[in-house]
């Protein structure tokens, strides 16, 4: 276990920085790496994907707060959007965790990689919204939140890979979309973590120190470092060309998804 305890903080450094930089929860990046770490430790295959998803989701509750505070200091969080989307996000995320827990590891892993490939593609391709397009009203934002939350729970993401394009499509400024997305990650993480704990409660064959589908040692190791690095990423996001950085992150996501898919099907 000693090498794994070293690996968790290293993951936290990177996950926190990515969360702050792109306004995402970092889960899309964490899940494949946690999957590989857990597999190397000999954790039962039946629980590998679920533990990776549940643990990654729990880390978002911490990284999103740190990232959100940093973006708020730059006046980049649209709290009006957060207020209307949060209820739908929580409902969709909580329900989605029970869907994920009922899917076996391999099919769930293939579904995860398909969604990550989509996220990588949309991060790599720029588009310009029509100037007349605006955000929908409260019911529309609730439904959008429910959809984003459900998909986010299946891949243990903060929802940024969907919420940022949605807001940008509705002509929200890109830096505000990133900042607002970091705040939207918190209700997703709370509902998702609770769902993964409950859906994994009492499951046979879980490793020691697992709370449902949340692996506590991995959670602690990642969170300690991610809280420190998320503000650094947020600071950099307001200084660098975000479009180029998003394309680089999209390429990295595609690489991780390919590696994970190879492991699942190999």
C-alpha positions in Angstrom: 0.0 0.0 0.0 2.9 2.4 0.5 3.3 3.3 -3.2 -0.5 3.9 -3.4 -0.4 6.3 -0.5 2.2 8.2 -2.5 0.1 8.1 -5.6 -3.0 9.6 -4.1 -1.5 13.0 -3.2 0.1 13.2 -6.6 -3.3 12.7 -8.2 -4.6 15.4 -5.9 -2.0 17.9 -7.1 -3.0 17.4 -10.7 -6.8 17.1 -10.0 -6.9 20.3 -8.0 -5.0 22.3 -10.6 -7.2 21.0 -13.4 -10.4 21.7 -11.4 -9.4 25.4 -11.0 -8.1 25.8 -14.5 -11.1 24.5 -16.4 -13.9 24.8 -13.9 -14.4 21.1 -13.8 -14.5 18.8 -10.8 -11.5 16.7 -12.0 -13.4 13.5 -11.8 -13.1 12.8 -15.6 -9.3 12.7 -15.1 -9.3 10.9 -11.7 -11.6 8.0 -12.6 -9.2 6.2 -15.1 -6.2 6.8 -12.9 -8.0 5.6 -9.7 -9.2 2.6 -11.7 -5.6 1.7 -12.6 -4.4 2.3 -9.0 -7.2 0.2 -7.5 -6.6 -2.6 -10.0 -2.9 -2.7 -9.2 -3.7 -3.1 -5.6 -5.7 -6.2 -6.3 -9.2 -4.8 -5.5 -12.0 -7.1 -6.8 -12.8 -6.4 -10.4 -16.5 -6.3 -9.7 -16.0 -3.1 -7.6 -13.2 -1.4 -9.5 -15.2 1.0 -11.6 -17.8 1.8 -8.9 -15.0 2.6 -6.3 -13.2 4.8 -8.8 -16.5 6.6 -9.6 -17.6 7.0 -6.0 -14.1 8.2 -4.8 -13.7 10.6 -7.6 -17.1 12.1 -7.0 -16.3 12.6 -3.3 -13.1 14.5 -4.1 -15.2 17.0 -6.2 -17.0 18.2 -3.0 -13.6 19.6 -1.8 -12.0 20.7 -5.1 -15.1 22.5 -6.3 -15.3 24.7 -3.1 -11.7 25.7 -3.4 -12.0 26.4 -7.1 -15.3 28.2 -6.6 -13.9 30.6 -4.0 -11.0 31.4 -6.3 -13.3 32.2 -9.3 -15.6 34.2 -7.0 -12.8 36.5 -6.1 -12.5 37.2 -9.8 -16.3 37.9 -10.0 -16.6 35.1 -12.4 -19.5 33.1 -10.8 -23.1 33.7 -12.0 -24.9 32.9 -8.8 -28.3 33.4 -10.5 -27.5 30.4 -12.7 -26.3 28.4 -9.8 -29.4 29.0 -7.8 -31.8 27.8 -10.5 -29.7 24.8 -11.7 -28.7 23.4 -8.3 -32.0 21.6 -7.4 -32.1 19.8 -10.8 -28.4 19.0 -10.6 -28.8 17.3 -7.2 -31.9 15.3 -8.3 -30.3 14.1 -11.5 -27.0 13.2 -9.8 -28.6 11.3 -6.9 -30.7 9.2 -9.3 -27.8 8.6 -11.7 -25.6 7.0 -9.0 -28.1 4.2 -8.5 -28.2 3.6 -12.3 -24.4 3.4 -12.3 -24.3 1.0 -9.3 -26.5 -1.4 -11.2 -24.3 -1.6 -14.2 -21.4 -4.2 -14.2 -17.8 -2.8 -14.3 -17.0 -3.5 -17.9 -20.2 -2.1 -19.5 -20.0 0.9 -17.1 -16.3 1.4 -18.1 -17.2 1.3 -21.8 -20.0 3.8 -21.2 -17.6 6.0 -19.3 -15.0 6.1 -22.0 -17.7 6.9 -24.6 -18.8 9.9 -22.7 -15.2 11.0 -22.0 -14.4 10.8 -25.8 -17.4 13.1 -26.3 -16.1 15.5 -23.7 -12.7 15.5 -25.2 -14.1 16.2 -28.7 -16.3 19.1 -27.5 -13.4 20.6 -25.6 -11.2 20.4 -28.7 -13.6 21.9 -31.2 -14.5 25.6 -30.8 -17.9 27.0 -31.8 -19.5 30.4 -31.7 -23.1 30.7 -30.4 -25.7 32.8 -32.1 -25.7 36.3 -30.6 -29.5 36.2 -29.9 -29.4 33.0 -27.9 -30.1 33.4 -24.1 -30.3 31.2 -21.0 -33.8 29.6 -20.5 -36.0 30.4 -17.6 -36.1 28.6 -14.2 -37.9 25.4 -15.5 -35.4 25.1 -18.4 -32.4 25.6 -16.1 -33.8 23.0 -13.7 -34.2 20.4 -16.5 -30.8 21.2 -17.9 -29.4 20.7 -14.4 -31.1 17.4 -14.0 -29.7 16.1 -17.3 -26.2 17.3 -16.6 -26.3 15.9 -13.1 -27.4 12.4 -14.3 -24.7 12.3 -16.9 -22.1 13.7 -14.5 -23.0 10.9 -11.9 -22.3 8.2 -14.5 -18.7 9.5 -15.0 -18.1 11.1 -11.6 -17.5 14.6 -13.1 -18.4 18.0 -11.8 -20.4 18.4 -14.9 -18.2 21.1 -16.4 -17.8 19.2 -19.7 -21.5 19.7 -20.2 -22.4 22.9 -18.2 -19.6 25.0 -19.8 -20.7 24.3 -23.4 -24.3 24.8 -22.4 -23.7 28.2 -20.8 -21.3 29.3 -23.6 -24.0 28.2 -26.1 -26.4 30.5 -24.3 -23.9 33.4 -24.6 -22.5 33.4 -21.1 -18.9 34.7 -21.2 -16.4 31.9 -21.3 -14.6 32.9 -18.0 -18.0 33.3 -16.3 -19.0 29.8 -17.6 -15.9 28.3 -16.2 -16.3 30.1 -12.8 -20.0 29.2 -12.6 -19.2 25.6 -13.5 -16.9 25.3 -10.6 -19.8 26.3 -8.3 -22.2 23.9 -10.0 -19.8 21.1 -9.2 -20.6 21.3 -5.4 -24.3 20.2 -5.5 -23.3 17.5 -8.0 -20.6 16.2 -5.6 -22.8 16.2 -2.5 -25.7 14.4 -4.1 -23.4 12.0 -6.0 -21.2 11.1 -3.0 -24.3 10.3 -0.9 -25.7 8.2 -3.7 -22.5 6.2 -4.1 -22.2 5.6 -0.4 -25.8 4.4 -0.1 -25.7 2.3 -3.3 -22.5 0.6 -2.2 -23.5 0.1 1.4 -23.0 -3.5 2.5 -21.7 -4.7 -0.9 -19.5 -7.8 -0.4 -15.8 -7.8 -1.3 -15.1 -4.1 -0.8 -11.6 -3.2 0.5 -10.9 -2.0 4.0 -11.7 1.6 4.7 -14.3 1.8 2.0 -17.5 3.7 2.9 -19.9 2.3 0.4 -18.2 3.0 -3.0 -16.0 5.7 -1.5 -12.4 4.7 -0.7 -11.4 6.8 2.2 -7.6 6.6 2.1 -7.7 7.6 -1.6 -10.1 10.4 -0.8 -7.9 11.8 2.0 -4.7 11.6 0.0 -6.2 13.4 -3.1 -8.1 16.1 -1.1 -5.1 17.2 1.0 -3.3 18.3 -2.1 -6.1 19.3 -4.4 -7.4 22.0 -2.1 -4.0 23.7 -2.3 -3.6 23.5 -6.0 -7.2 24.4 -7.2 -6.7 28.2 -6.5 -3.5 28.1 -8.5 -5.3 26.7 -11.5 -8.1 29.2 -11.2 -5.6 32.1 -11.1 -4.0 30.8 -14.2 -7.3 30.4 -16.0 -7.8 34.2 -15.9 -4.3 34.8 -17.4 -4.0 32.3 -20.2 -5.9 31.6 -23.5 -8.5 29.2 -22.3 -9.3 27.9 -25.8 -5.9 26.4 -26.4 -5.8 25.0 -22.9 -9.1 23.3 -23.3 -7.9 21.7 -26.5 -4.9 20.4 -24.7 -7.0 19.0 -21.9 -9.3 17.4 -24.4 -6.4 15.6 -25.9 -5.3 14.4 -22.5 -8.8 13.1 -21.7 -8.9 11.2 -25.0 -5.5 9.6 -24.1 -6.8 8.5 -20.7 -10.0 7.1 -22.1 -8.1 5.1 -24.7 -5.8 3.7 -22.0 -8.7 2.7 -19.9 -10.7 1.2 -22.8 -7.6 -0.9 -23.7 -7.4 -2.2 -20.1 -11.1 -3.1 -20.1 -11.2 -4.9 -23.4 -7.7 -6.3 -23.3 
